[in-house]
Amino acid sequence: MPINKSIISAVLFAVAGSSSAMGADLERGKALYENHCQFCHSIKVHSRKQRWPQNLDDLRAIVDLWQRQQNLNWSKEDIDDVVYFLNTTQYNY
């Protein structure tokens, strides 16, 4: 039976693209969010009808934008953790 390369590629992409596969830490993301983001807004901001991010890439860009605006100097892992937390608890992209 021949191996369907497109199916294998899709599965590998899905696994590699998931936050948990990248090692994102939900609790650490929550702590970063609560310690740095909730000064300006509560978690309720993410449930608005007109919420800004339309997908995971938008969410990552927004988290990165705001961490730079606040001079937090977060690492890629910090951003991944906050994105993972927000996506898991609010957005589900």
Biopython code that builds the backbone (N, CA, C, O; Angstrom):
import numpy as np
from Bio.PDB.StructureBuilder import StructureBuilder

atoms = [
    (1, "MET", "N", (0.851, -1.179, 0.000)),
    (1, "MET", "CA", (0.000, 0.000, 0.000)),
    (1, "MET", "C", (0.899, 1.246, 0.000)),
    (1, "MET", "O", (1.756, 1.378, 0.874)),
    (2, "PRO", "N", (0.718, 2.164, -0.969)),
    (2, "PRO", "CA", (1.555, 3.363, -1.039)),
    (2, "PRO", "C", (1.235, 4.333, 0.097)),
    (2, "PRO", "O", (0.096, 4.420, 0.557)),
    (3, "ILE", "N", (2.251, 5.051, 0.532)),
    (3, "ILE", "CA", (2.097, 6.035, 1.600)),
    (3, "ILE", "C", (1.615, 7.346, 0.990)),
    (3, "ILE", "O", (2.199, 7.850, 0.031)),
    (4, "ASN", "N", (0.552, 7.885, 1.552)),
    (4, "ASN", "CA", (0.009, 9.151, 1.093)),
    (4, "ASN", "C", (0.789, 10.279, 1.753)),
    (4, "ASN", "O", (0.587, 10.577, 2.931)),
    (5, "LYS", "N", (1.684, 10.908, 0.988)),
    (5, "LYS", "CA", (2.562, 11.945, 1.532)),
    (5, "LYS", "C", (1.803, 13.179, 1.989)),
    (5, "LYS", "O", (2.227, 13.840, 2.937)),
    (6, "SER", "N", (0.703, 13.503, 1.346)),
    (6, "SER", "CA", (-0.042, 14.691, 1.754)),
    (6, "SER", "C", (-0.677, 14.499, 3.130)),
    (6, "SER", "O", (-0.753, 15.442, 3.918)),
    (7, "ILE", "N", (-1.129, 13.289, 3.418)),
    (7, "ILE", "CA", (-1.711, 13.022, 4.741)),
    (7, "ILE", "C", (-0.621, 13.087, 5.802)),
    (7, "ILE", "O", (-0.824, 13.674, 6.865)),
    (8, "ILE", "N", (0.528, 12.493, 5.521)),
    (8, "ILE", "CA", (1.629, 12.530, 6.474)),
    (8, "ILE", "C", (2.068, 13.971, 6.711)),
    (8, "ILE", "O", (2.306, 14.361, 7.855)),
    (9, "SER", "N", (2.178, 14.764, 5.654)),
    (9, "SER", "CA", (2.571, 16.169, 5.798)),
    (9, "SER", "C", (1.569, 16.940, 6.642)),
    (9, "SER", "O", (1.957, 17.744, 7.489)),
    (10, "ALA", "N", (0.283, 16.699, 6.417)),
    (10, "ALA", "CA", (-0.757, 17.392, 7.172)),
    (10, "ALA", "C", (-0.682, 17.050, 8.655)),
    (10, "ALA", "O", (-0.820, 17.927, 9.507)),
    (11, "VAL", "N", (-0.463, 15.779, 8.961)),
    (11, "VAL", "CA", (-0.363, 15.351, 10.356)),
    (11, "VAL", "C", (0.871, 15.959, 11.011)),
    (11, "VAL", "O", (0.791, 16.458, 12.134)),
    (12, "LEU", "N", (2.000, 15.925, 10.330)),
    (12, "LEU", "CA", (3.219, 16.512, 10.886)),
    (12, "LEU", "C", (3.074, 18.006, 11.092)),
    (12, "LEU", "O", (3.544, 18.540, 12.097)),
    (13, "PHE", "N", (2.427, 18.693, 10.152)),
    (13, "PHE", "CA", (2.214, 20.128, 10.285)),
    (13, "PHE", "C", (1.319, 20.415, 11.489)),
    (13, "PHE", "O", (1.595, 21.336, 12.257)),
    (14, "ALA", "N", (0.265, 19.646, 11.658)),
    (14, "ALA", "CA", (-0.661, 19.867, 12.769)),
    (14, "ALA", "C", (0.039, 19.660, 14.105)),
    (14, "ALA", "O", (-0.156, 20.440, 15.038)),
    (15, "VAL", "N", (0.839, 18.629, 14.201)),
    (15, "VAL", "CA", (1.544, 18.360, 15.450)),
    (15, "VAL", "C", (2.596, 19.422, 15.714)),
    (15, "VAL", "O", (2.697, 19.927, 16.832)),
    (16, "ALA", "N", (3.370, 19.763, 14.719)),
    (16, "ALA", "CA", (4.433, 20.750, 14.896)),
    (16, "ALA", "C", (3.873, 22.142, 15.154)),
    (16, "ALA", "O", (4.509, 22.937, 15.846)),
    (17, "GLY", "N", (2.706, 22.453, 14.620)),
    (17, "GLY", "CA", (2.133, 23.777, 14.763)),
    (17, "GLY", "C", (1.365, 23.996, 16.043)),
    (17, "GLY", "O", (1.030, 25.134, 16.372)),
    (18, "SER", "N", (1.078, 22.943, 16.770)),
    (18, "SER", "CA", (0.301, 23.124, 17.987)),
    (18, "SER", "C", (1.173, 23.663, 19.109)),
    (18, "SER", "O", (2.351, 23.318, 19.208)),
    (19, "SER", "N", (0.600, 24.500, 19.946)),
    (19, "SER", "CA", (1.367, 25.116, 21.025)),
    (19, "SER", "C", (1.897, 24.091, 21.996)),
    (19, "SER", "O", (3.029, 24.210, 22.465)),
    (20, "SER", "N", (1.098, 23.080, 22.309)),
    (20, "SER", "CA", (1.571, 22.090, 23.262)),
    (20, "SER", "C", (2.743, 21.301, 22.698)),
    (20, "SER", "O", (3.624, 20.883, 23.450)),
    (21, "ALA", "N", (2.767, 21.090, 21.384)),
    (21, "ALA", "CA", (3.885, 20.388, 20.769)),
    (21, "ALA", "C", (5.147, 21.232, 20.840)),
    (21, "ALA", "O", (6.250, 20.686, 20.869)),
    (22, "MET", "N", (5.007, 22.554, 20.869)),
    (22, "MET", "CA", (6.163, 23.440, 20.948)),
    (22, "MET", "C", (6.617, 23.610, 22.393)),
    (22, "MET", "O", (7.597, 24.307, 22.653)),
    (23, "GLY", "N", (5.930, 22.994, 23.319)),
    (23, "GLY", "CA", (6.332, 23.080, 24.708)),
    (23, "GLY", "C", (5.763, 24.266, 25.463)),
    (23, "GLY", "O", (6.263, 24.601, 26.537)),
    (24, "ALA", "N", (4.732, 24.911, 24.933)),
    (24, "ALA", "CA", (4.141, 26.053, 25.620)),
    (24, "ALA", "C", (3.572, 25.609, 26.961)),
    (24, "ALA", "O", (3.052, 24.501, 27.096)),
    (25, "ASP", "N", (3.680, 26.483, 27.936)),
    (25, "ASP", "CA", (3.295, 26.196, 29.307)),
    (25, "ASP", "C", (2.068, 27.039, 29.674)),
    (25, "ASP", "O", (2.157, 28.261, 29.793)),
    (26, "LEU", "N", (0.940, 26.378, 29.850)),
    (26, "LEU", "CA", (-0.320, 27.058, 30.134)),
    (26, "LEU", "C", (-0.262, 27.876, 31.425)),
    (26, "LEU", "O", (-0.675, 29.035, 31.441)),
    (27, "GLU", "N", (0.241, 27.291, 32.489)),
    (27, "GLU", "CA", (0.288, 27.991, 33.780)),
    (27, "GLU", "C", (1.239, 29.185, 33.742)),
    (27, "GLU", "O", (0.957, 30.228, 34.332)),
    (28, "ARG", "N", (2.347, 29.030, 33.058)),
    (28, "ARG", "CA", (3.293, 30.145, 32.928)),
    (28, "ARG", "C", (2.677, 31.264, 32.093)),
    (28, "ARG", "O", (2.844, 32.441, 32.410)),
    (29, "GLY", "N", (1.964, 30.897, 31.025)),
    (29, "GLY", "CA", (1.271, 31.881, 30.209)),
    (29, "GLY", "C", (0.232, 32.640, 31.013)),
    (29, "GLY", "O", (0.083, 33.854, 30.876)),
    (30, "LYS", "N", (-0.483, 31.908, 31.850)),
    (30, "LYS", "CA", (-1.485, 32.536, 32.712)),
    (30, "LYS", "C", (-0.822, 33.523, 33.673)),
    (30, "LYS", "O", (-1.310, 34.638, 33.860)),
    (31, "ALA", "N", (0.277, 33.113, 34.273)),
    (31, "ALA", "CA", (0.979, 33.981, 35.223)),
    (31, "ALA", "C", (1.506, 35.245, 34.530)),
    (31, "ALA", "O", (1.377, 36.347, 35.063)),
    (32, "LEU", "N", (2.097, 35.083, 33.347)),
    (32, "LEU", "CA", (2.586, 36.253, 32.602)),
    (32, "LEU", "C", (1.429, 37.190, 32.270)),
    (32, "LEU", "O", (1.539, 38.406, 32.424)),
    (33, "TYR", "N", (0.322, 36.613, 31.813)),
    (33, "TYR", "CA", (-0.849, 37.425, 31.469)),
    (33, "TYR", "C", (-1.370, 38.174, 32.697)),
    (33, "TYR", "O", (-1.610, 39.380, 32.643)),
    (34, "GLU", "N", (-1.539, 37.453, 33.795)),
    (34, "GLU", "CA", (-2.088, 38.077, 35.001)),
    (34, "GLU", "C", (-1.150, 39.138, 35.575)),
    (34, "GLU", "O", (-1.614, 40.129, 36.139)),
    (35, "ASN", "N", (0.146, 38.944, 35.440)),
    (35, "ASN", "CA", (1.106, 39.886, 36.010)),
    (35, "ASN", "C", (1.397, 41.091, 35.125)),
    (35, "ASN", "O", (1.835, 42.131, 35.618)),
    (36, "HIS", "N", (1.157, 40.960, 33.822)),
    (36, "HIS", "CA", (1.532, 42.047, 32.926)),
    (36, "HIS", "C", (0.381, 42.613, 32.094)),
    (36, "HIS", "O", (0.398, 43.795, 31.750)),
    (37, "CYS", "N", (-0.591, 41.813, 31.775)),
    (37, "CYS", "CA", (-1.639, 42.248, 30.838)),
    (37, "CYS", "C", (-2.894, 42.769, 31.536)),
    (37, "CYS", "O", (-3.560, 43.672, 31.029)),
    (38, "GLN", "N", (-3.211, 42.210, 32.684)),
    (38, "GLN", "CA", (-4.445, 42.598, 33.350)),
    (38, "GLN", "C", (-4.364, 43.957, 34.023)),
    (38, "GLN", "O", (-5.355, 44.422, 34.588)),
    (39, "PHE", "N", (-3.201, 44.608, 33.974)),
    (39, "PHE", "CA", (-3.131, 45.977, 34.485)),
    (39, "PHE", "C", (-4.008, 46.889, 33.644)),
    (39, "PHE", "O", (-4.613, 47.829, 34.159)),
    (40, "CYS", "N", (-4.074, 46.609, 32.342)),
    (40, "CYS", "CA", (-4.840, 47.471, 31.431)),
    (40, "CYS", "C", (-6.233, 46.936, 31.125)),
    (40, "CYS", "O", (-7.145, 47.713, 30.841)),
    (41, "HIS", "N", (-6.406, 45.648, 31.177)),
    (41, "HIS", "CA", (-7.722, 45.079, 30.890)),
    (41, "HIS", "C", (-7.869, 43.719, 31.554)),
    (41, "HIS", "O", (-6.886, 43.038, 31.848)),
    (42, "SER", "N", (-9.115, 43.345, 31.781)),
    (42, "SER", "CA", (-9.393, 42.044, 32.383)),
    (42, "SER", "C", (-9.539, 40.995, 31.281)),
    (42, "SER", "O", (-9.558, 41.328, 30.096)),
    (43, "ILE", "N", (-9.637, 39.769, 31.667)),
    (43, "ILE", "CA", (-9.801, 38.662, 30.722)),
    (43, "ILE", "C", (-11.095, 38.822, 29.920)),
    (43, "ILE", "O", (-11.228, 38.236, 28.845)),
    (44, "LYS", "N", (-12.048, 39.606, 30.427)),
    (44, "LYS", "CA", (-13.328, 39.807, 29.732)),
    (44, "LYS", "C", (-13.162, 40.479, 28.374)),
    (44, "LYS", "O", (-14.025, 40.338, 27.507)),
    (45, "VAL", "N", (-12.067, 41.206, 28.176)),
    (45, "VAL", "CA", (-11.845, 41.890, 26.907)),
    (45, "VAL", "C", (-11.818, 40.885, 25.745)),
    (45, "VAL", "O", (-12.126, 41.251, 24.611)),
    (46, "HIS", "N", (-11.462, 39.660, 26.008)),
    (46, "HIS", "CA", (-11.344, 38.650, 24.952)),
    (46, "HIS", "C", (-12.682, 38.056, 24.528)),
    (46, "HIS", "O", (-12.746, 37.326, 23.539)),
    (47, "SER", "N", (-13.734, 38.354, 25.249)),
    (47, "SER", "CA", (-15.049, 37.808, 24.893)),
    (47, "SER", "C", (-15.935, 38.818, 24.162)),
    (47, "SER", "O", (-17.107, 38.543, 23.910)),
    (48, "ARG", "N", (-15.382, 39.985, 23.822)),
    (48, "ARG", "CA", (-16.148, 40.988, 23.070)),
    (48, "ARG", "C", (-16.565, 40.419, 21.716)),
    (48, "ARG", "O", (-15.883, 39.558, 21.161)),
    (49, "LYS", "N", (-17.681, 40.904, 21.192)),
    (49, "LYS", "CA", (-18.122, 40.473, 19.865)),
    (49, "LYS", "C", (-17.128, 40.899, 18.799)),
    (49, "LYS", "O", (-16.867, 40.142, 17.864)),
    (50, "GLN", "N", (-16.580, 42.074, 18.920)),
    (50, "GLN", "CA", (-15.655, 42.617, 17.931)),
    (50, "GLN", "C", (-14.201, 42.403, 18.364)),
    (50, "GLN", "O", (-13.390, 43.326, 18.284)),
    (51, "ARG", "N", (-13.876, 41.217, 18.811)),
    (51, "ARG", "CA", (-12.495, 40.981, 19.238)),
    (51, "ARG", "C", (-11.558, 41.028, 18.042)),
    (51, "ARG", "O", (-11.934, 40.640, 16.935)),
    (52, "TRP", "N", (-10.355, 41.496, 18.261)),
    (52, "TRP", "CA", (-9.410, 41.807, 17.203)),
    (52, "TRP", "C", (-8.814, 40.589, 16.506)),
    (52, "TRP", "O", (-8.893, 40.521, 15.280)),
    (53, "PRO", "N", (-8.228, 39.631, 17.202)),
    (53, "PRO", "CA", (-7.581, 38.528, 16.474)),
    (53, "PRO", "C", (-8.594, 37.633, 15.769)),
    (53, "PRO", "O", (-9.623, 37.256, 16.330)),
    (54, "GLN", "N", (-8.272, 37.312, 14.538)),
    (54, "GLN", "CA", (-9.140, 36.439, 13.748)),
    (54, "GLN", "C", (-8.594, 35.015, 13.645)),
    (54, "GLN", "O", (-9.295, 34.096, 13.221)),
    (55, "ASN", "N", (-7.333, 34.850, 14.039)),
    (55, "ASN", "CA", (-6.704, 33.530, 13.982)),
    (55, "ASN", "C", (-5.496, 33.534, 14.916)),
    (55, "ASN", "O", (-5.187, 34.543, 15.551)),
    (56, "LEU", "N", (-4.828, 32.399, 14.986)),
    (56, "LEU", "CA", (-3.698, 32.247, 15.900)),
    (56, "LEU", "C", (-2.539, 33.176, 15.552)),
    (56, "LEU", "O", (-1.868, 33.688, 16.447)),
    (57, "ASP", "N", (-2.301, 33.395, 14.273)),
    (57, "ASP", "CA", (-1.224, 34.318, 13.873)),
    (57, "ASP", "C", (-1.530, 35.748, 14.323)),
    (57, "ASP", "O", (-0.633, 36.456, 14.781)),
    (58, "ASP", "N", (-2.796, 36.179, 14.196)),
    (58, "ASP", "CA", (-3.190, 37.504, 14.677)),
    (58, "ASP", "C", (-2.979, 37.614, 16.190)),
    (58, "ASP", "O", (-2.467, 38.618, 16.687)),
    (59, "LEU", "N", (-3.379, 36.573, 16.905)),
    (59, "LEU", "CA", (-3.237, 36.575, 18.360)),
    (59, "LEU", "C", (-1.767, 36.699, 18.752)),
    (59, "LEU", "O", (-1.426, 37.477, 19.643)),
    (60, "ARG", "N", (-0.906, 35.944, 18.099)),
    (60, "ARG", "CA", (0.528, 36.005, 18.381)),
    (60, "ARG", "C", (1.069, 37.417, 18.087)),
    (60, "ARG", "O", (1.860, 37.954, 18.863)),
    (61, "ALA", "N", (0.644, 38.002, 16.981)),
    (61, "ALA", "CA", (1.100, 39.339, 16.616)),
    (61, "ALA", "C", (0.654, 40.374, 17.651)),
    (61, "ALA", "O", (1.408, 41.292, 17.974)),
    (62, "ILE", "N", (-0.553, 40.232, 18.165)),
    (62, "ILE", "CA", (-1.075, 41.172, 19.160)),
    (62, "ILE", "C", (-0.306, 41.044, 20.475)),
    (62, "ILE", "O", (0.082, 42.047, 21.074)),
    (63, "VAL", "N", (-0.092, 39.814, 20.916)),
    (63, "VAL", "CA", (0.670, 39.606, 22.152)),
    (63, "VAL", "C", (2.074, 40.194, 21.998)),
    (63, "VAL", "O", (2.576, 40.864, 22.900)),
    (64, "ASP", "N", (2.696, 39.940, 20.860)),
    (64, "ASP", "CA", (4.036, 40.469, 20.624)),
    (64, "ASP", "C", (4.024, 41.999, 20.581)),
    (64, "ASP", "O", (4.893, 42.645, 21.168)),
    (65, "LEU", "N", (3.052, 42.570, 19.895)),
    (65, "LEU", "CA", (2.947, 44.029, 19.819)),
    (65, "LEU", "C", (2.865, 44.646, 21.215)),
    (65, "LEU", "O", (3.596, 45.586, 21.527)),
    (66, "TRP", "N", (1.974, 44.115, 22.050)),
    (66, "TRP", "CA", (1.764, 44.719, 23.359)),
    (66, "TRP", "C", (2.922, 44.477, 24.303)),
    (66, "TRP", "O", (3.216, 45.326, 25.145)),
    (67, "GLN", "N", (3.588, 43.335, 24.182)),
    (67, "GLN", "CA", (4.739, 43.131, 25.064)),
    (67, "GLN", "C", (5.859, 44.094, 24.680)),
    (67, "GLN", "O", (6.611, 44.548, 25.543)),
    (68, "ARG", "N", (5.976, 44.412, 23.366)),
    (68, "ARG", "CA", (6.979, 45.396, 22.945)),
    (68, "ARG", "C", (6.580, 46.797, 23.380)),
    (68, "ARG", "O", (7.431, 47.581, 23.800)),
    (69, "GLN", "N", (5.277, 47.124, 23.284)),
    (69, "GLN", "CA", (4.786, 48.437, 23.712)),
    (69, "GLN", "C", (5.079, 48.679, 25.195)),
    (69, "GLN", "O", (5.355, 49.805, 25.610)),
    (70, "GLN", "N", (5.015, 47.618, 25.975)),
    (70, "GLN", "CA", (5.237, 47.717, 27.417)),
    (70, "GLN", "C", (6.696, 47.474, 27.815)),
    (70, "GLN", "O", (7.018, 47.438, 29.003)),
    (71, "ASN", "N", (7.580, 47.307, 26.820)),
    (71, "ASN", "CA", (9.007, 47.051, 27.063)),
    (71, "ASN", "C", (9.246, 45.867, 27.998)),
    (71, "ASN", "O", (10.081, 45.925, 28.900)),
    (72, "LEU", "N", (8.496, 44.796, 27.760)),
    (72, "LEU", "CA", (8.631, 43.617, 28.604)),
    (72, "LEU", "C", (9.811, 42.729, 28.199)),
    (72, "LEU", "O", (10.293, 41.927, 28.999)),
    (73, "ASN", "N", (10.264, 42.874, 26.969)),
    (73, "ASN", "CA", (11.381, 42.064, 26.466)),
    (73, "ASN", "C", (11.146, 40.563, 26.637)),
    (73, "ASN", "O", (12.039, 39.825, 27.054)),
    (74, "TRP", "N", (9.926, 40.125, 26.305)),
    (74, "TRP", "CA", (9.611, 38.702, 26.413)),
    (74, "TRP", "C", (10.359, 37.907, 25.362)),
    (74, "TRP", "O", (10.609, 38.385, 24.255)),
    (75, "SER", "N", (10.705, 36.701, 25.724)),
    (75, "SER", "CA", (11.307, 35.761, 24.781)),
    (75, "SER", "C", (10.211, 35.152, 23.908)),
    (75, "SER", "O", (9.022, 35.338, 24.170)),
    (76, "LYS", "N", (10.615, 34.432, 22.881)),
    (76, "LYS", "CA", (9.650, 33.713, 22.041)),
    (76, "LYS", "C", (8.832, 32.748, 22.900)),
    (76, "LYS", "O", (7.632, 32.582, 22.683)),
    (77, "GLU", "N", (9.483, 32.120, 23.867)),
    (77, "GLU", "CA", (8.788, 31.172, 24.744)),
    (77, "GLU", "C", (7.748, 31.882, 25.607)),
    (77, "GLU", "O", (6.660, 31.349, 25.827)),
    (78, "ASP", "N", (8.070, 33.073, 26.096)),
    (78, "ASP", "CA", (7.099, 33.843, 26.876)),
    (78, "ASP", "C", (5.865, 34.146, 26.027)),
    (78, "ASP", "O", (4.730, 33.970, 26.471)),
    (79, "ILE", "N", (6.106, 34.599, 24.815)),
    (79, "ILE", "CA", (5.000, 34.915, 23.901)),
    (79, "ILE", "C", (4.199, 33.654, 23.605)),
    (79, "ILE", "O", (2.968, 33.680, 23.638)),
    (80, "ASP", "N", (4.889, 32.546, 23.315)),
    (80, "ASP", "CA", (4.198, 31.273, 23.060)),
    (80, "ASP", "C", (3.327, 30.874, 24.243)),
    (80, "ASP", "O", (2.201, 30.413, 24.053)),
    (81, "ASP", "N", (3.830, 31.044, 25.459)),
    (81, "ASP", "CA", (3.067, 30.667, 26.651)),
    (81, "ASP", "C", (1.806, 31.511, 26.797)),
    (81, "ASP", "O", (0.741, 30.977, 27.108)),
    (82, "VAL", "N", (1.908, 32.813, 26.579)),
    (82, "VAL", "CA", (0.737, 33.687, 26.702)),
    (82, "VAL", "C", (-0.260, 33.397, 25.583)),
    (82, "VAL", "O", (-1.467, 33.359, 25.822)),
    (83, "VAL", "N", (0.234, 33.193, 24.371)),
    (83, "VAL", "CA", (-0.648, 32.839, 23.251)),
    (83, "VAL", "C", (-1.353, 31.517, 23.539)),
    (83, "VAL", "O", (-2.555, 31.389, 23.304)),
    (84, "TYR", "N", (-0.621, 30.548, 24.041)),
    (84, "TYR", "CA", (-1.213, 29.246, 24.379)),
    (84, "TYR", "C", (-2.293, 29.404, 25.449)),
    (84, "TYR", "O", (-3.371, 28.819, 25.342)),
    (85, "PHE", "N", (-1.997, 30.197, 26.481)),
    (85, "PHE", "CA", (-2.981, 30.448, 27.533)),
    (85, "PHE", "C", (-4.240, 31.102, 26.965)),
    (85, "PHE", "O", (-5.352, 30.639, 27.220)),
    (86, "LEU", "N", (-4.066, 32.172, 26.199)),
    (86, "LEU", "CA", (-5.228, 32.878, 25.650)),
    (86, "LEU", "C", (-5.994, 32.011, 24.655)),
    (86, "LEU", "O", (-7.225, 32.003, 24.658)),
    (87, "ASN", "N", (-5.284, 31.293, 23.816)),
    (87, "ASN", "CA", (-5.964, 30.453, 22.842)),
    (87, "ASN", "C", (-6.728, 29.331, 23.534)),
    (87, "ASN", "O", (-7.849, 29.012, 23.136)),
    (88, "THR", "N", (-6.147, 28.740, 24.548)),
    (88, "THR", "CA", (-6.781, 27.636, 25.258)),
    (88, "THR", "C", (-7.985, 28.099, 26.065)),
    (88, "THR", "O", (-8.999, 27.402, 26.122)),
    (89, "THR", "N", (-7.885, 29.253, 26.682)),
    (89, "THR", "CA", (-8.952, 29.709, 27.583)),
    (89, "THR", "C", (-9.989, 30.616, 26.930)),
    (89, "THR", "O", (-11.103, 30.739, 27.438)),
    (90, "GLN", "N", (-9.633, 31.265, 25.789)),
    (90, "GLN", "CA", (-10.537, 32.245, 25.209)),
    (90, "GLN", "C", (-10.882, 32.044, 23.743)),
    (90, "GLN", "O", (-12.048, 32.166, 23.368)),
    (91, "TYR", "N", (-9.909, 31.742, 22.915)),
    (91, "TYR", "CA", (-10.114, 31.829, 21.467)),
    (91, "TYR", "C", (-10.355, 30.485, 20.777)),
    (91, "TYR", "O", (-11.239, 30.381, 19.927)),
    (92, "ASN", "N", (-9.600, 29.481, 21.125)),
    (92, "ASN", "CA", (-9.745, 28.146, 20.519)),
    (92, "ASN", "C", (-9.593, 28.119, 19.010)),
    (92, "ASN", "O", (-10.435, 27.563, 18.306)),
    (93, "TYR", "N", (-8.525, 28.716, 18.515)),
    (93, "TYR", "CA", (-8.252, 28.698, 17.074)),
    (93, "TYR", "C", (-7.657, 27.375, 16.674)),
    (93, "TYR", "O", (-7.356, 27.163, 15.500)),
]
sb = StructureBuilder()
sb.init_structure("model")
sb.init_model(0)
sb.init_chain("A")
sb.init_seg("    ")
for serial, (resi, resn, name, xyz) in enumerate(atoms, 1):
    if name == "N":
        sb.init_residue(resn, " ", resi, " ")
    sb.init_atom(name, np.array(xyz, "f"), 0.0, 1.0, " ", f" {name:<3s}", serial, name[0])
structure = sb.get_structure()
